[in-house]
Amino acid sequence: MRAEQTVYPLGRKYKCRDELSPNALPADVLKLVNWPNNKQTILLVSHQPLIGHLVCQLLGIHTQELSIKKCSIWWLRSKLSADGQIQVNLVTVQTPDML
C-alpha cells in the first residue's frame, strides 16, 4: 500500500506485484523484470529490506544489509562490457533533502 501511495502521484500506469513485497527475494524480482535482458527502463518502487538487497546484488556489494534512506531514488544502468559481461553502474542517488 505504501509503495502504491509513492508511485500514484507520478500519474503513470503501474502494476502492483506480490514479488515486490519487502520480504521478497532479489532473484525473484530480477526474474520478474527480466534482468538483465529487458531493454526498457524500469521504475521499481519498494521498501527495505528488499531495495537494499537488490542494490547490493546488482552492484556486487558483499554485505547483508545496506541502509537506503526513505524516499530516495537510486538510478542503476547496465551495459555489456567489451568482454560480454554485464556491468552495472550507479548513475546517481537522490534523497529528498537534495531536491
Secondary structure, 3 states (H helix, E strand, C coil): CHHHHHHHHHCCCCCCCHHHCCCCCHHHHHHHCCCCCCCCCCCCCCCCCHHHHHHHHHHCCCCCCCCCCCCCEEEEEEEECCCCCEEEEEEEEECHHHC
